[in-house]
Amino acid sequence: MADQVSRLSSLREVASQIDSGGDLESLLRGLVLAACEHGGWALGSIMAIDAPHGEAHVVVRHDPTLLRRPLVNRWELATSPALIALQRNEPVYIRDARVSDEFPGYRKEAFERDYRTVLVLPMSSVDSEGRPMVLNVISRDVTDVSEDDLAFMSIIVHLGGIAVEREHRLRAQRQAAEQMRKALQTQTALLHEVLSGGSTAALAATLAGLLPDAVAVVDFAGNTVTASRSPAPQEIGDADWQRALGGQIGAQLAAAAREALAAGREEAHSLRLDDGSRRLQLSARAVALKVDGQAVGALVIFPGKQAADDDLQRLLLDSVTFALSVQMMRSVIRFRFETRTLTELFFEIVERRWRDADDVAQRAQHLGLSLGAPARMIVVDFPDTPGLPADIGTDCHHAVTRVARQLNVPASVVAVGGGLVCFVPEEKAGDQERAARLARRVAEALRHNFNREPIVVLGGVCHELESYSKEWERCWRMIRIARSFGRSGVMSAFDFGPMPMLIGAAESADVRTFVDGSIGAVVAHDREHGTPYLETLAAYLREGCRAQACADAMGLHVTTLRYRLSRIQALFGIDPETADKRFAIELAIRLHGVIENGAVPAA
């Protein structure tokens, strides 16, 4: 060994030699070479310790032997002093490996490679895979190692550890800079895709190569669910996943996203999807896509087992969310414009404000509504439920559109304030079952939005432009009747018999005058004095003017009934014994009930 002064003067050369490499492997090679040259050792290596697998791996080696032969690059920790050096954090000195029984692996190799003394020094750094390392130096001859020798070698190892840690930091900085550059490129590419008019499906396909996790894009306005790739490739392939999103699984995923956003739940949670043929148990979290502060869609992320959560990943996610929000904004604007335009056209038709039938037909055709073909009208009236969200009409519009698509019914849906109007093409005369099936499914689907069934009126067939207005009036009379009687669900004109015609007639002034002239005095007297004269008169007519039957039905004595009838005749001059009088009074009572119960504001 060299003297103390020469060793201290050589440390500068050691540091320069270690620092001459351009990457981690070159740095470690320089460290081994400096340790051997300045420490007076013939051979050397650096080994990484893989404790979980019980192995030590040679990372770099210095072997100036001219004779090339295969060398052992992996050692069992049980036969290597490396683990002992790390556990004790002190050097392990083997004076003569050929006679040492403690490490049989070194004893065998000492004869094969012709060396004697081995010194193993722990390092305070790790390799590129995070494994701790040790420095091994070997002498051909038996060498005595003093305390000064150990101190000198420890300084070399310490200098090497400083250089390794600095290289790790530089590599982390380079990786962060590269990730930042990719994030900025990603943001630019996404915005270019959106601003160039790309579709949501194309944007989702772009996300597949950018995000480490599988994602799905839920468009509330467009009523679509688009995915990049399958979140569970072992259970369902990419193609099957895309097809499944077009059915019940897509609807369940969209509903789960809405529920998570409404509850403000940002963390990942368990999600179960089931369409009858397959069941998927996934972990998912929803990120809101907002326009003007309102959630118009959701980015559903299916995180992997080792999902990254650093600043760059969050920056990338923010870029993706922003690009998708811009895409959603285009979809929302288009949907609102088309819905408003179609609604305006519908009321222009039913209110008979149009002048040119051809112009109306062309505008309707452009908006997806064919006025030339027969179509059956279905009118949906929303319940008056307090506390509903502002976009409940949009949600119901999407729900009805989705139901029609599932039933393979090419229905056109029009928003009309507190309800919807659907037009189902009549492919053959009398084909009412398809429209009835759609009406039933619509009532079932919208029950979840209101916690009760809406009124769904199955109307008639519109054959020409004029018939749309007539059918709309007929359906709305049905809705008013259903409201007055507390009815809900699916119904048609046949469910109420002639009542729609009576309500239509009851809206004229002449009929109201007839009702007031016939029984108006009785109604006024009952309200003022609390008498049951109108009720008694109605029951008497209902029982066919049979006194005993009427008394039994009302729970009265027949004498009491006759007294009331005599008072009615004395006070109001009403005598229902003649056929003409009886019919007029009964009609007036019916119309009075329709007027009183049917006084509901129109849409």
C-alpha positions in Angstrom: 0.0 0.0 0.0 1.2 3.5 -0.6 2.0 5.8 2.2 -0.6 8.2 3.8 0.6 11.4 1.9 0.4 9.8 -1.5 -3.1 8.4 -0.7 -4.4 11.8 0.3 -3.0 13.4 -2.9 -4.5 10.6 -5.0 -8.1 11.3 -3.8 -8.4 14.2 -6.3 -7.6 11.8 -9.1 -10.0 9.3 -7.6 -12.8 11.9 -7.6 -12.0 13.0 -11.2 -11.9 9.4 -12.4 -15.3 8.6 -10.7 -16.9 11.7 -12.2 -15.6 11.1 -15.8 -18.6 8.9 -16.7 -21.7 10.1 -18.5 -24.3 7.8 -17.0 -24.8 5.6 -13.9 -23.1 2.5 -15.4 -20.0 4.5 -16.5 -19.8 6.2 -13.1 -19.8 2.8 -11.4 -17.1 1.5 -13.7 -15.0 4.5 -12.9 -15.5 3.9 -9.2 -14.3 0.3 -9.4 -11.3 1.2 -11.6 -10.3 4.0 -9.1 -10.6 1.7 -6.1 -8.4 -0.9 -7.8 -5.8 1.4 -9.1 -5.4 3.7 -6.1 -6.1 1.1 -3.5 -3.6 -1.4 -4.9 -6.2 -4.2 -5.7 -6.1 -6.4 -8.8 -9.8 -7.1 -9.4 -13.0 -5.4 -8.4 -16.8 -5.4 -8.9 -20.0 -3.7 -7.7 -22.9 -5.9 -6.7 -26.5 -5.1 -6.2 -28.4 -6.9 -3.4 -31.8 -8.3 -4.3 -32.8 -9.3 -0.8 -36.5 -10.4 -1.6 -35.2 -13.0 -4.0 -32.1 -13.9 -2.0 -29.6 -13.0 -4.7 -26.7 -10.6 -5.4 -26.1 -9.4 -8.9 -22.9 -8.1 -10.4 -23.6 -4.7 -11.9 -20.1 -3.7 -13.2 -16.8 -5.5 -13.1 -13.1 -4.6 -13.4 -11.1 -7.6 -14.6 -7.9 -6.8 -16.6 -7.2 -10.5 -17.1 -6.2 -11.2 -20.7 -7.8 -14.7 -20.6 -11.5 -14.3 -21.2 -13.8 -16.8 -19.6 -17.4 -16.9 -18.4 -17.8 -15.5 -14.9 -20.5 -15.9 -12.3 -22.7 -12.7 -12.3 -25.3 -13.9 -9.8 -24.6 -15.1 -6.3 -26.8 -16.6 -3.6 -26.8 -14.3 -0.6 -26.2 -17.3 1.6 -22.7 -17.8 0.0 -21.9 -14.0 -0.3 -20.5 -11.6 2.4 -22.4 -8.7 0.7 -25.5 -9.1 2.9 -23.4 -9.2 6.0 -21.6 -6.0 5.0 -24.9 -4.2 4.4 -26.6 -5.5 7.6 -23.6 -4.5 9.8 -22.8 -1.4 7.7 -19.1 -2.3 8.0 -16.5 -3.9 5.7 -16.1 -7.7 5.5 -12.4 -8.7 5.2 -11.5 -12.3 4.0 -7.7 -12.6 4.3 -7.5 -15.8 2.3 -10.5 -16.9 0.4 -8.9 -20.2 -0.5 -8.9 -21.4 3.1 -12.1 -19.7 4.3 -15.0 -22.0 5.1 -17.5 -19.2 5.8 -18.0 -18.4 2.2 -17.7 -21.5 0.0 -18.6 -19.6 -3.2 -15.6 -17.4 -2.9 -13.4 -20.3 -1.9 -14.3 -22.1 -5.2 -13.9 -19.0 -7.4 -10.6 -18.1 -5.7 -9.0 -21.2 -7.2 -10.7 -20.7 -10.5 -9.7 -17.0 -10.9 -6.4 -17.2 -8.9 -7.0 -14.7 -6.1 -6.6 -14.7 -2.3 -7.7 -11.7 -0.3 -11.3 -10.2 -0.6 -12.6 -6.9 0.8 -16.3 -6.1 0.7 -17.4 -2.5 1.5 -21.0 -1.4 1.9 -22.1 1.6 -0.2 -24.6 4.2 0.9 -26.3 4.3 -2.5 -28.6 2.2 -4.7 -28.6 1.2 -8.3 -31.1 2.2 -11.0 -33.6 -0.3 -9.7 -33.3 0.9 -6.1 -31.2 -2.1 -4.9 -28.5 -1.4 -2.3 -24.9 -2.0 -3.5 -21.5 -3.2 -2.2 -18.0 -2.7 -3.6 -15.8 -5.9 -3.8 -12.0 -5.6 -4.3 -9.7 -8.6 -4.7 -6.0 -9.2 -4.4 -4.0 -12.0 -6.1 -1.9 -12.4 -3.1 -2.7 -12.6 0.6 -2.8 -9.0 1.7 -3.0 -7.6 5.2 -5.5 -4.7 5.5 -4.8 -2.1 8.1 -7.1 0.5 9.6 -5.6 3.2 7.3 -6.3 1.0 4.3 -9.9 0.6 5.4 -10.3 4.3 6.0 -8.9 5.1 2.5 -11.2 2.6 0.8 -14.1 3.9 2.7 -13.4 7.4 1.5 -13.3 6.2 -2.1 -16.7 4.4 -1.5 -18.1 7.6 0.0 -17.0 9.7 -3.0 -18.6 7.1 -5.2 -21.8 7.2 -3.2 -21.9 11.0 -3.5 -21.5 10.8 -7.3 -24.2 8.0 -7.6 -26.7 10.1 -5.6 -26.0 13.1 -7.8 -26.5 11.0 -10.9 -29.9 9.8 -9.5 -31.0 13.4 -9.0 -29.8 14.4 -12.5 -31.7 11.4 -14.0 -34.8 12.3 -12.1 -34.6 15.9 -13.3 -34.1 14.7 -16.9 -37.1 12.4 -16.6 -39.2 15.2 -15.1 -38.2 17.5 -17.9 -39.0 14.9 -20.4 -42.4 14.2 -18.8 -43.1 17.9 -18.7 -42.2 18.2 -22.4 -44.5 15.3 -23.2 -47.3 16.8 -21.1 -47.1 20.1 -23.0 -47.0 18.2 -26.3 -50.0 16.2 -25.2 -51.9 19.4 -24.3 -51.1 20.9 -27.7 -52.1 17.7 -29.5 -55.4 17.4 -27.6 -56.4 21.0 -28.2 -55.5 20.6 -31.9 -57.7 17.5 -32.1 -60.6 19.4 -30.4 -60.3 22.6 -32.4 -59.9 20.8 -35.7 -63.4 19.4 -35.2 -62.5 15.9 -34.1 -65.2 13.6 -32.6 -65.3 12.4 -29.0 -64.5 8.9 -30.2 -61.3 10.1 -31.9 -60.4 12.0 -28.8 -60.9 9.0 -26.6 -58.7 6.9 -29.0 -56.0 9.6 -28.6 -56.2 9.3 -24.8 -55.5 5.6 -25.0 -51.9 6.4 -25.9 -51.5 9.2 -23.4 -53.0 8.0 -20.1 -51.6 5.0 -18.3 -55.1 3.9 -17.2 -58.1 2.9 -19.2 -60.7 5.6 -19.4 -64.3 6.2 -20.6 -65.8 9.5 -21.7 -69.5 10.1 -20.8 -71.2 12.8 -22.8 -74.4 13.8 -21.0 -75.5 16.1 -23.8 -74.8 13.6 -26.6 -76.0 10.7 -24.5 -73.0 8.6 -25.4 -70.2 6.6 -23.7 -66.9 6.3 -25.5 -63.9 4.3 -24.2 -60.2 4.1 -25.0 -59.6 0.4 -24.1 -61.0 -2.3 -21.8 -60.4 -1.7 -18.1 -60.3 -5.4 -17.5 -58.7 -7.1 -20.5 -58.6 -10.5 -18.8 -62.4 -10.5 -18.4 -63.5 -8.5 -21.5 -61.6 -7.6 -24.7 -61.5 -4.1 -26.2 -64.0 -4.9 -29.0 -66.5 -6.5 -26.6 -66.1 -3.6 -24.2 -66.9 -1.1 -26.9 -70.0 -3.1 -27.9 -71.1 -3.4 -24.2 -71.0 0.4 -23.7 -73.7 0.7 -26.3 -76.2 -1.2 -24.1 -77.0 -1.6 -20.4 -73.4 -1.4 -19.2 -73.0 2.0 -20.9 -76.2 3.2 -19.3 -75.1 1.9 -15.8 -71.7 3.5 -16.2 -73.3 6.9 -17.2 -75.7 6.7 -14.2 -72.8 5.8 -11.8 -70.8 8.8 -13.1 -73.8 11.1 -12.6 -74.3 9.8 -9.1 -70.6 10.2 -8.2 -70.5 13.8 -9.4 -73.7 14.6 -7.6 -72.4 13.2 -4.4 -69.0 15.0 -4.9 -67.1 11.7 -4.6 -63.7 12.2 -6.1 -61.9 9.0 -4.8 -62.0 5.7 -6.6 -64.8 3.4 -5.6 -66.1 -0.1 -6.5 -68.4 -0.2 -9.5 -70.5 -3.2 -10.5 -71.7 -3.5 -14.1 -74.1 -6.2 -15.2 -76.0 -6.6 -18.4 -77.3 -10.1 -17.8 -74.6 -11.9 -19.8 -71.5 -10.6 -18.0 -70.7 -9.1 -14.6 -67.8 -6.7 -14.1 -66.5 -5.5 -10.8 -64.3 -2.5 -11.4 -62.6 0.3 -9.5 -63.4 3.7 -11.0 -63.5 7.4 -10.3 -65.3 10.1 -12.1 -63.8 13.6 -13.0 -66.4 16.2 -13.9 -66.3 17.9 -17.4 -67.9 21.3 -16.9 -69.3 24.0 -19.2 -70.3 27.3 -17.4 -69.9 25.6 -14.1 -72.3 22.8 -15.0 -71.3 19.2 -15.3 -72.0 18.2 -18.9 -70.0 15.0 -19.0 -67.5 12.9 -17.0 -64.1 11.3 -17.5 -64.3 7.9 -15.8 -60.8 6.6 -14.9 -60.2 3.0 -14.1 -57.0 3.2 -12.1 -54.5 0.3 -12.2 -52.8 -1.3 -9.2 -49.9 1.1 -9.3 -51.6 4.3 -10.4 -49.2 7.3 -10.4 -50.3 10.4 -8.5 -47.5 13.0 -9.0 -47.7 16.6 -10.2 -47.0 15.7 -13.8 -49.8 13.1 -13.9 -52.2 15.6 -12.4 -51.0 18.2 -15.0 -51.7 15.7 -17.8 -55.1 14.9 -16.3 -55.9 18.6 -16.2 -55.0 18.9 -19.8 -57.1 16.0 -20.8 -60.1 17.3 -18.7 -59.8 20.7 -20.3 -59.7 19.3 -23.8 -62.7 17.1 -23.1 -64.6 20.0 -21.6 -64.1 22.0 -24.8 -65.3 19.0 -26.7 -68.3 18.7 -24.5 -69.0 22.4 -24.9 -69.4 21.9 -28.6 -71.7 19.0 -28.1 -73.8 21.0 -25.5 -74.1 24.0 -27.8 -75.2 21.8 -30.7 -77.7 19.9 -28.6 -79.2 23.1 -27.2 -79.5 24.7 -30.6 -81.1 21.6 -32.2 -83.5 21.1 -29.3 -84.5 24.7 -29.2 -84.9 24.9 -33.0 -87.0 21.7 -33.1 -89.2 22.8 -30.2 -89.8 26.2 -31.9 -90.7 24.4 -35.1 -93.1 22.0 -33.3 -95.0 24.8 -31.7 -95.1 26.7 -34.9 -96.9 23.6 -36.4 -99.3 22.8 -33.6 -100.2 26.5 -33.1 -100.9 26.8 -36.9 -98.5 29.7 -37.3 -96.9 28.3 -40.5 -97.6 29.6 -44.0 -95.6 27.4 -46.4 -96.1 23.7 -45.9 -93.1 22.8 -48.1 -90.8 25.1 -46.1 -92.0 23.6 -42.8 -91.4 20.1 -44.2 -87.9 20.9 -45.3 -86.9 22.5 -42.0 -88.3 19.5 -40.2 -86.4 17.1 -42.4 -83.2 19.0 -41.7 -83.8 18.5 -38.0 -84.5 14.8 -38.3 -88.3 14.9 -38.3 -90.1 13.5 -41.4 -93.6 15.2 -41.7 -94.4 13.4 -44.9 -94.6 9.9 -43.4 -97.3 8.8 -40.9 -96.2 9.0 -37.3 -97.9 8.2 -34.0 -97.6 10.9 -31.4 -96.7 10.1 -27.8 -96.8 12.9 -25.2 -95.0 12.8 -21.9 -96.0 15.1 -19.1 -93.5 15.5 -16.2 -94.8 15.3 -12.6 -94.7 18.5 -10.5 -92.0 17.3 -8.2 -90.2 19.9 -6.1 -86.4 20.0 -5.7 -85.6 18.6 -9.2 -82.3 19.6 -10.9 -82.3 22.4 -13.5 -81.3 20.0 -16.3 -84.0 17.4 -15.6 -85.5 18.0 -19.0 -82.2 17.3 -20.7 -81.7 14.1 -18.7 -85.2 12.9 -19.6 -84.6 13.7 -23.3 -81.5 11.6 -23.2 -83.3 8.8 -21.3 -86.1 8.6 -23.9 -83.6 8.7 -26.8 -81.6 5.9 -25.2 -84.8 3.7 -24.7 -85.8 4.2 -28.3 -82.4 3.2 -29.5 -82.4 0.1 -27.3 -85.8 -0.9 -28.8 -84.6 -0.1 -32.3 -87.4 2.4 -32.7 -86.5 5.4 -34.9 -88.3 7.9 -32.8 -87.9 11.7 -32.9 -88.0 13.4 -29.5 -89.1 17.0 -29.0 -88.7 19.0 -25.7 -91.9 21.0 -24.8 -91.2 22.7 -21.5 -92.5 20.4 -18.8 -92.7 17.4 -21.0 -91.6 15.6 -24.2 -93.3 14.7 -27.5 -92.2 11.5 -29.4 -93.0 10.7 -33.0 -92.9 7.0 -33.9 -93.1 6.2 -37.6 -96.1 4.1 -38.5 -94.7 1.5 -40.8 -98.1 -0.2 -41.4 -101.6 0.8 -40.7 -102.8 -0.2 -37.2 -99.3 -1.0 -36.0 -99.8 0.4 -32.5 -97.9 -2.2 -30.5 -94.4 -0.8 -31.2 -95.4 2.7 -30.0 -97.2 1.2 -27.0 -94.1 -0.8 -26.1 -92.0 2.4 -26.3 -94.5 4.3 -24.2 -94.3 1.7 -21.4 -90.5 1.6 -21.4 -90.4 5.4 -21.3 -92.7 5.5 -18.3 -90.5 2.9 -16.5 -87.3 4.8 -17.4 -88.5 8.2 -16.3 -89.8 6.8 -13.0 -86.2 6.9 -11.7 -85.9 10.6 -12.5 -89.0 11.7 -10.6 -89.5 8.8 -8.1 -93.0 8.4 -9.7 -94.4 7.6 -13.1 -95.1 10.5 -15.5 -98.2 10.8 -17.6 -97.5 9.2 -21.0 -100.4 9.6 -23.5 -100.3 7.3 -26.5 -101.9 9.4 -29.2 -103.1 8.8 -32.7 -101.4 8.9 -36.1 -100.5 12.2 -37.7 -100.9 11.8 -41.5 -100.5 15.4 -42.6 -99.4 18.7 -41.3 -102.9 19.7 -40.1 -103.3 16.5 -38.1 -100.3 17.4 -35.8 -102.2 20.3 -34.3 -105.4 18.2 -33.8 -103.6 15.3 -32.3 -101.6 17.6 -29.9 -104.9 19.2 -28.6 -106.4 15.7 -28.2 -103.3 14.4 -26.2 -103.2 17.5 -24.0 -106.9 17.1 -23.1 -106.0 13.6 -22.0 -103.2 14.9 -19.8 -105.6 17.4 -18.2 -108.1 14.6 -17.5 -105.3 12.4 -16.0 -104.1 15.3 -13.8 -107.6 16.0 -12.5 -108.2 12.4 -11.6 -104.7 11.8 -10.2 -103.8 9.3 -12.9 -100.3 8.5 -14.1 -98.5 6.0 -16.4 -99.4 5.1 -19.9 -102.9 5.8 -21.2 -104.8 6.4 -24.4 -108.0 8.1 -25.4 -110.0 4.9 -24.9 -109.2 4.8 -21.2 -111.7 7.7 -20.5 -114.5 7.1 -23.0 -116.2 10.4 -24.0 -114.6 12.5 -21.3 -112.0 14.1 -23.7 -114.9 15.4 -25.8 -116.7 16.7 -22.8 -113.6 18.6 -21.6 -113.2 20.0 -25.1 -116.8 21.2 -25.0 -116.6 22.4 -21.5 -114.0 25.0 -22.5 -116.7 26.9 -24.5 -118.7 29.8 -23.0 -122.0 28.4 -24.1 -121.6 25.2 -22.2 -120.5 27.0 -19.1 -123.6 29.2 -19.4 -125.7 26.0 -19.7 -124.2 24.5 -16.6 -124.7 27.7 -14.6 -128.3 28.0 -15.7 -129.1 24.4 -14.9 -127.5 23.8 -11.5 -125.6 27.0 -10.8 -128.0 28.0 -8.0 -127.7 24.6 -6.4 -123.9 24.8 -6.5 -123.9 28.4 -5.0 -126.4 27.3 -2.2 -124.3 24.3 -1.2 -121.1 26.4 -1.0 -122.9 29.2 1.0 -124.8 27.0 3.4 -122.9 23.7 3.4 -126.0 21.7 2.1 -125.6 18.4 0.2 -128.3 19.2 -2.4 -126.0 18.7 -5.5 -124.6 15.5 -4.1 -128.2 14.2 -3.4 -129.4 15.2 -6.9 -126.4 13.4 -8.5 -127.0 10.2 -6.5 -130.7 10.2 -7.2 -130.0 10.4 -11.0 -127.3 7.8 -10.7 -129.7 5.3 -9.2 -132.3 5.9 -11.9 -134.6 8.1 -9.8 -135.3 5.2 -7.4 -135.8 6.7 -4.0 -135.2 3.6 -1.9 -132.0 2.6 -3.9 -130.7 6.1 -3.6 -131.4 6.3 0.1 -129.6 3.0 0.7 -126.6 4.2 -1.4 -126.3 7.4 0.6 -127.0 5.8 4.0 -130.2 7.9 4.5 -133.7 7.2 5.5 -136.0 7.3 2.5 -138.1 10.0 4.2 -135.0 12.2 4.5 -134.2 11.7 0.9 -137.8 12.7 -0.2 -137.5 15.8 2.0 -134.3 16.9 0.3 -135.8 16.3 -3.1 -138.8 18.4 -2.2 -136.5 21.2 -0.9 -134.5 21.1 -4.2 -137.8 21.5 -6.2 -139.0 24.2 -4.0 -135.8 26.2 -3.9 -134.5 25.7 -7.4 -137.5 24.5 -9.4 -135.6 21.3 -10.4 -137.9 18.3 -11.0 -135.9 15.3 -12.4 -139.0 13.1 -13.0 -139.4 13.9 -16.7 -136.9 12.4 -19.2 -135.8 15.7 -20.8 -135.3 17.4 -17.4 -133.4 14.3 -16.1 -131.0 14.2 -19.1 -130.3 18.0 -18.9 -129.6 17.9 -15.2 -127.4 14.8 -15.4 -125.4 16.3 -18.3 -125.0 19.6 -16.4 -123.7 17.7 -13.4 -121.2 15.8 -15.5 -120.0 18.9 -17.2 -119.7 20.7 -13.9 -117.5 17.9 -12.5 -115.3 18.1 -15.7 -115.0 21.9 -15.4 -114.2 21.8 -11.7 -111.7 18.9 -11.8 -110.2 19.7 -15.2 -109.2 23.3 -14.5 -105.4 22.7 -15.0 -103.2 25.2 -16.7 -102.2 24.2 -20.2 -98.5 23.6 -21.2 
